[in-house]
């Protein structure tokens, strides 16, 4: 029985490692990206504003990359930090279009307590005296990439709002511009159809 438990214990890490990479399916419908009708600097600035508006501390911001983090304390001894990275890649064929690639990593930390003691040297040996002080430190106990899904969808919706605000001056103005574009296309199509 002990041998079976030892063998099972030894095989568990390999099984977990195998499972992790085998679950990477690289599906086209589970992407960590979204396309925006704006250039890369505008898209990254909109991403920066979206993160700031949700309480993230932006630690790095360039025209092509934004990194921010936010800390949580769901329990007294558990701390969580989300590090959010946005990479803005311009479309090589359309400079007014950019794909934003996102990745959020959640790190979990636990509070580790260590009590202190002092040693005093005496002629006959040493004497260890326990002290009441303790050193508390946070130790990382886990890290994972937040899976594609509603977390990123909510972020992309907010980024889209900031993109529209910067590109056309707000949602209503963007809607008016889009409506005018559609009407112009209809008029052009009607004119082409009426021409002999």
C-alpha positions as CSV (number, residue, x, y, z in Angstrom):
1,X,0.0,0.0,0.0
2,X,2.8,2.4,0.8
3,X,4.5,1.5,-2.4
4,X,1.4,2.3,-4.4
5,X,1.0,5.7,-2.6
6,X,4.7,6.5,-3.3
7,X,4.3,5.6,-7.0
8,X,1.1,7.7,-7.3
9,X,2.8,10.6,-5.5
10,X,5.8,10.5,-7.9
11,X,3.6,10.4,-11.0
12,X,1.3,13.3,-10.1
13,X,3.6,16.2,-11.1
14,X,4.3,14.6,-14.5
15,X,0.6,14.1,-15.0
16,X,-0.2,17.7,-14.1
17,X,2.6,19.0,-16.4
18,X,1.3,16.9,-19.3
19,X,-2.3,18.0,-18.7
20,X,-1.3,21.7,-18.7
21,X,0.2,21.8,-22.1
22,X,-2.2,19.3,-23.7
23,X,-5.1,21.7,-22.8
24,X,-3.6,24.4,-25.0
25,X,-5.8,24.0,-28.1
26,X,-5.0,27.3,-29.8
27,X,-8.6,27.7,-30.8
28,X,-9.4,30.7,-33.1
29,X,-12.5,31.5,-31.1
30,X,-10.7,31.7,-27.8
31,X,-8.3,34.5,-28.6
32,X,-6.8,37.1,-26.2
33,X,-7.1,39.8,-28.9
34,X,-9.6,42.3,-30.4
35,X,-9.3,44.5,-33.5
36,X,-9.9,48.3,-33.1
37,X,-10.4,50.9,-35.8
38,X,-7.6,53.1,-34.6
39,X,-3.9,53.3,-34.9
40,X,-1.6,51.6,-32.3
41,X,-0.8,54.6,-30.1
42,X,-4.5,55.5,-29.9
43,X,-5.4,51.9,-29.0
44,X,-2.7,51.6,-26.4
45,X,-3.7,55.0,-24.9
46,X,-7.3,53.8,-24.7
47,X,-6.1,50.6,-23.0
48,X,-4.1,52.7,-20.5
49,X,-7.2,54.8,-19.7
50,X,-9.4,51.7,-19.3
51,X,-7.0,50.1,-16.8
52,X,-6.6,53.4,-14.9
53,X,-10.4,53.8,-14.7
54,X,-10.6,50.4,-13.0
55,X,-8.0,51.1,-10.3
56,X,-5.0,49.5,-12.0
57,X,-1.6,51.1,-11.4
58,X,0.1,51.5,-14.8
59,X,3.7,50.6,-14.5
60,X,4.7,51.0,-18.1
61,X,3.1,52.7,-21.1
62,X,4.4,53.1,-24.6
63,X,2.6,53.6,-28.0
64,X,2.8,49.7,-28.4
65,X,2.7,48.3,-24.9
66,X,0.8,48.9,-21.6
67,X,1.4,47.1,-18.3
68,X,-0.6,47.6,-15.2
69,X,-1.4,45.8,-11.9
70,X,-4.0,45.7,-9.2
71,X,-3.9,44.1,-5.8
72,X,-6.7,42.4,-3.9
73,X,-7.0,40.9,-0.5
74,X,-9.9,38.4,-0.6
75,X,-8.9,36.9,2.8
76,X,-6.8,38.1,5.8
77,X,-3.8,35.9,4.9
78,X,-4.3,35.7,1.1
79,X,-3.2,38.4,-1.3
80,X,-3.8,38.4,-5.1
81,X,-2.2,40.6,-7.7
82,X,-3.4,40.8,-11.4
83,X,-0.7,42.0,-13.8
84,X,-2.4,43.1,-17.1
85,X,-0.4,43.4,-20.3
86,X,-1.7,44.9,-23.6
87,X,0.3,44.8,-26.8
88,X,-0.9,47.0,-29.7
89,X,0.0,45.6,-33.1
90,X,-0.8,47.8,-36.1
91,X,-2.4,46.2,-39.1
92,X,0.4,46.1,-41.8
93,X,-2.2,46.8,-44.6
94,X,-4.3,49.4,-42.8
95,X,-2.6,51.8,-40.4
96,X,-6.0,52.9,-39.0
97,X,-6.6,49.4,-37.6
98,X,-4.8,47.8,-34.7
99,X,-5.1,44.4,-32.9
100,X,-4.8,44.6,-29.1
101,X,-3.4,41.4,-27.6
102,X,-4.0,41.1,-23.9
103,X,-2.8,38.8,-21.1
104,X,-3.6,39.0,-17.4
105,X,-1.7,36.9,-14.9
106,X,-3.1,36.3,-11.4
107,X,-0.4,35.8,-8.7
108,X,-1.5,34.5,-5.3
109,X,0.5,35.2,-2.2
110,X,0.1,33.8,1.4
111,X,1.3,35.4,4.6
112,X,4.1,33.4,6.1
113,X,4.9,34.0,9.8
114,X,8.3,33.3,11.3
115,X,9.0,33.8,15.0
116,X,12.3,35.2,16.1
117,X,14.5,33.9,18.8
118,X,17.8,35.2,20.3
119,X,20.8,33.2,21.4
120,X,23.1,34.2,24.2
121,X,26.5,32.7,24.6
122,X,27.4,31.5,28.1
123,X,30.7,30.0,29.3
124,X,29.0,26.6,29.7
125,X,27.1,26.8,26.3
126,X,24.4,28.9,24.6
127,X,20.9,29.7,25.8
128,X,18.1,30.3,23.2
129,X,15.5,32.7,24.4
130,X,12.2,32.9,22.4
131,X,11.1,36.4,21.7
132,X,7.5,37.5,21.0
133,X,8.3,39.3,17.8
134,X,7.7,37.7,14.4
135,X,8.6,38.5,10.9
136,X,5.7,38.3,8.4
137,X,6.3,38.1,4.7
138,X,4.3,37.3,1.6
139,X,5.2,34.2,-0.3
140,X,4.0,33.5,-3.8
141,X,2.0,30.3,-3.7
142,X,0.5,30.2,-7.2
143,X,0.3,31.9,-10.6
144,X,-2.0,31.5,-13.6
145,X,-3.0,33.2,-16.8
146,X,-6.7,34.3,-16.6
147,X,-8.5,32.3,-19.3
148,X,-10.0,34.0,-22.3
149,X,-13.6,34.9,-21.8
150,X,-15.8,37.5,-20.1
151,X,-13.0,39.1,-18.1
152,X,-11.3,40.2,-21.3
153,X,-14.6,40.9,-23.1
154,X,-15.5,43.5,-20.4
155,X,-12.1,45.1,-20.8
156,X,-12.4,45.2,-24.6
157,X,-15.8,46.9,-24.3
158,X,-14.3,49.6,-22.1
159,X,-11.3,50.0,-24.5
160,X,-13.7,50.4,-27.4
161,X,-15.4,53.3,-25.6
162,X,-12.1,55.1,-25.0
163,X,-11.1,54.4,-28.7
164,X,-14.3,56.0,-29.9
165,X,-13.9,58.9,-27.6
166,X,-10.4,59.6,-28.9
167,X,-11.1,58.9,-32.6
168,X,-14.4,60.7,-33.1
169,X,-15.1,62.6,-29.8
170,X,-17.5,60.1,-28.2
171,X,-20.1,57.4,-28.8
172,X,-22.8,59.6,-30.2
173,X,-20.5,61.4,-32.6
174,X,-19.1,58.0,-33.8
175,X,-22.6,56.8,-34.4
176,X,-23.4,60.0,-36.4
177,X,-20.3,59.6,-38.5
178,X,-21.1,55.9,-39.1
179,X,-24.6,56.8,-40.1
180,X,-23.4,59.5,-42.5
181,X,-21.0,56.9,-44.0
182,X,-23.8,54.4,-44.6
183,X,-26.0,57.1,-46.2
184,X,-23.1,58.2,-48.5
185,X,-22.5,54.6,-49.5
186,X,-26.3,54.1,-50.2
187,X,-26.4,57.3,-52.3
188,X,-23.3,56.3,-54.2
189,X,-24.8,52.8,-54.9
190,X,-28.2,54.4,-56.0
191,X,-26.3,56.9,-58.3
192,X,-24.3,54.1,-59.9
193,X,-27.5,52.0,-60.4
194,X,-29.3,54.9,-62.0
195,X,-26.5,55.7,-64.4
196,X,-27.0,54.4,-68.0
